[in-house]
């Protein structure tokens, strides 16, 4: 770890930035659009070591899956019933409650924030004519970012430990 004044620059910070850069490159070369979800997933998943990254990545993927499926169902129901402000005003908070209760029930409490964030991001940006494909694409973005974070954490070595001076 390097320090510059009161600022620390550790290997986890460097690995996180590297994972974000790789996400941006992958999205650029495969013309996947904005890498926001992949970058956020990489930032969330990159932890102290690759095993912890893997564990956090699993909760992120499960949470995002729940959020994406809920958003898709919600948009389809709203499209069927007709788009109204009242449906949104009542339905979105109920969907958030549903997501929190479901994540808690299946023991994925660490995934609650990711699940609700995925729901809100997808719901408020989803094109109505292509709801299912859009949700699947955003979920795939989560996989990309998470796998990149795990790979970076697994393949890039940590700074060597400083030996204690005697």
C-alpha positions as CSV (number, residue, x, y, z in Angstrom):
1,X,0.0,0.0,0.0
2,X,1.3,3.4,-0.9
3,X,0.5,6.6,1.0
4,X,0.7,10.1,-0.2
5,X,0.0,12.4,2.7
6,X,-3.2,11.2,4.3
7,X,-4.3,9.3,1.1
8,X,-3.8,5.6,0.7
9,X,-3.5,3.8,-2.6
10,X,-3.9,0.0,-2.1
11,X,-3.9,-2.9,-4.5
12,X,-7.6,-3.4,-4.1
13,X,-8.1,0.1,-5.4
14,X,-5.9,-0.5,-8.4
15,X,-7.5,-3.9,-9.1
16,X,-11.0,-2.2,-9.0
17,X,-9.9,0.4,-11.5
18,X,-8.4,-2.3,-13.7
19,X,-11.6,-4.3,-13.6
20,X,-13.6,-1.2,-14.5
21,X,-11.2,-0.5,-17.4
22,X,-11.6,-4.1,-18.7
23,X,-15.4,-3.8,-18.5
24,X,-15.2,-0.6,-20.6
25,X,-12.9,-2.3,-23.1
26,X,-15.1,-5.4,-23.4
27,X,-18.2,-3.2,-24.0
28,X,-16.4,-1.1,-26.5
29,X,-15.1,-4.0,-28.5
30,X,-18.4,-6.0,-28.5
31,X,-20.5,-2.8,-29.0
32,X,-22.7,-3.6,-26.0
33,X,-23.5,0.0,-25.2
34,X,-23.0,1.6,-21.8
35,X,-20.9,-0.5,-19.4
36,X,-22.6,1.0,-16.3
37,X,-24.1,-2.2,-14.8
38,X,-20.9,-4.2,-15.5
39,X,-18.7,-1.6,-13.9
40,X,-20.9,-1.4,-10.9
41,X,-20.9,-5.1,-10.6
42,X,-17.1,-5.2,-10.8
43,X,-16.8,-2.5,-8.2
44,X,-19.2,-4.4,-5.9
45,X,-17.6,-7.8,-6.4
46,X,-14.0,-6.9,-6.1
47,X,-13.0,-7.6,-2.5
48,X,-10.0,-8.5,-0.4
49,X,-9.3,-11.7,-2.3
50,X,-10.8,-13.8,-5.1
51,X,-12.7,-16.1,-2.8
52,X,-14.5,-13.2,-1.1
53,X,-15.0,-11.6,-4.6
54,X,-16.7,-14.9,-5.7
55,X,-19.0,-14.9,-2.6
56,X,-20.0,-11.2,-3.1
57,X,-20.4,-11.8,-6.8
58,X,-22.8,-14.7,-6.2
59,X,-25.0,-12.4,-4.0
60,X,-24.8,-9.7,-6.6
61,X,-25.9,-12.0,-9.4
62,X,-28.7,-13.5,-7.4
63,X,-29.9,-10.1,-6.3
64,X,-29.7,-8.6,-9.8
65,X,-31.6,-11.7,-11.1
66,X,-34.4,-11.1,-8.6
67,X,-34.5,-7.4,-9.4
68,X,-34.4,-7.9,-13.2
69,X,-37.2,-10.5,-13.1
70,X,-39.3,-8.3,-10.9
71,X,-38.8,-5.3,-13.1
72,X,-39.7,-7.3,-16.2
73,X,-42.8,-8.7,-14.6
74,X,-43.8,-5.3,-13.3
75,X,-43.3,-3.6,-16.7
76,X,-45.4,-6.3,-18.4
77,X,-48.2,-6.0,-15.9
78,X,-48.1,-2.2,-16.1
79,X,-48.1,-2.4,-19.9
80,X,-51.1,-4.8,-19.8
81,X,-53.1,-2.7,-17.3
82,X,-52.1,0.6,-18.8
83,X,-49.5,3.1,-17.7
84,X,-50.7,5.2,-14.9
85,X,-49.0,7.3,-12.3
86,X,-51.0,5.6,-9.6
87,X,-49.9,2.2,-10.6
88,X,-46.3,3.4,-10.4
89,X,-46.8,5.2,-7.1
90,X,-48.3,2.2,-5.4
91,X,-46.6,-0.6,-7.4
92,X,-43.0,0.4,-7.2
93,X,-42.9,0.5,-3.4
94,X,-44.8,-2.8,-3.3
95,X,-42.2,-4.3,-5.7
96,X,-39.4,-3.1,-3.5
97,X,-41.1,-4.7,-0.5
98,X,-41.5,-7.9,-2.5
99,X,-37.8,-7.9,-3.4
100,X,-36.6,-7.3,0.2
101,X,-38.9,-10.0,1.6
102,X,-37.9,-12.5,-1.1
103,X,-34.2,-11.8,-0.7
104,X,-34.5,-12.1,3.1
105,X,-36.5,-15.4,2.8
106,X,-33.9,-17.0,0.6
107,X,-31.0,-15.8,2.8
108,X,-29.6,-13.3,0.4
109,X,-29.6,-10.2,2.6
110,X,-26.3,-8.9,1.2
111,X,-28.1,-8.9,-2.2
112,X,-31.0,-6.7,-1.2
113,X,-29.4,-3.4,-2.2
114,X,-28.3,-4.8,-5.5
115,X,-31.7,-6.4,-6.2
116,X,-33.6,-3.2,-5.5
117,X,-31.1,-1.1,-7.4
118,X,-31.4,-3.5,-10.4
119,X,-35.1,-3.3,-10.2
120,X,-35.2,0.5,-10.2
121,X,-32.5,0.9,-12.9
122,X,-34.2,-1.6,-15.2
123,X,-37.8,-0.4,-14.4
124,X,-37.0,3.3,-15.1
125,X,-34.9,2.7,-18.2
126,X,-36.6,-0.4,-19.8
127,X,-38.0,0.0,-23.3
128,X,-41.6,-1.2,-23.1
129,X,-41.5,-2.9,-26.5
130,X,-38.5,-5.1,-25.5
131,X,-38.8,-5.6,-21.7
132,X,-37.6,-9.2,-21.5
133,X,-34.6,-8.8,-23.8
134,X,-33.5,-5.6,-22.0
135,X,-33.7,-7.2,-18.6
136,X,-31.7,-10.3,-19.8
137,X,-29.0,-7.9,-21.3
138,X,-28.7,-6.0,-18.0
139,X,-28.4,-9.3,-16.1
140,X,-25.7,-10.4,-18.6
141,X,-23.9,-7.2,-17.9
142,X,-23.9,-8.1,-14.2
143,X,-22.3,-11.5,-15.0
144,X,-19.6,-9.7,-17.2
145,X,-18.6,-7.3,-14.5
146,X,-18.6,-9.9,-11.7
147,X,-16.5,-12.4,-13.7
148,X,-14.1,-9.7,-14.7
149,X,-13.7,-8.6,-11.0
150,X,-13.1,-12.2,-9.9
151,X,-10.6,-12.8,-12.7
152,X,-8.7,-9.6,-11.9
153,X,-8.6,-10.5,-8.2
154,X,-7.5,-14.0,-9.0
155,X,-4.8,-13.1,-11.7
156,X,-3.3,-9.8,-10.5
157,X,-1.0,-10.3,-7.5
158,X,-1.3,-8.2,-4.4
159,X,1.5,-5.8,-3.3
160,X,4.2,-7.7,-1.5
161,X,3.9,-7.6,2.2
162,X,6.4,-5.3,3.9
163,X,8.6,-7.1,6.3
164,X,8.7,-5.9,9.8
165,X,11.9,-4.0,10.7
166,X,13.8,-5.5,13.5
